[in-house]
Amino acid sequence: PVSVRRLSLKLLETMLGN
């Protein structure tokens, strides 16, 4: 679903330390 995709994007940003 879209919610999962948004969560993944947020996780990616957190990993990048944005």
N, C-alpha and C positions, 0 to 999 in steps of 0.2 A: 504493500500500500504506500501511499504518498507519505504518511506519517513516519514510516520506517525509513524512507529515503531522507527525510528531513533530519531524523535522529542521527543517521549515519553522517550527514554533512556536519552536524553539530559536533559529533564525536571527532571527526577529522579536524575540525577547527581547534578543538581542545587539544588534540595531539600535536598540532602545529604550534600551540601555545599562542594563538591569536588573542 
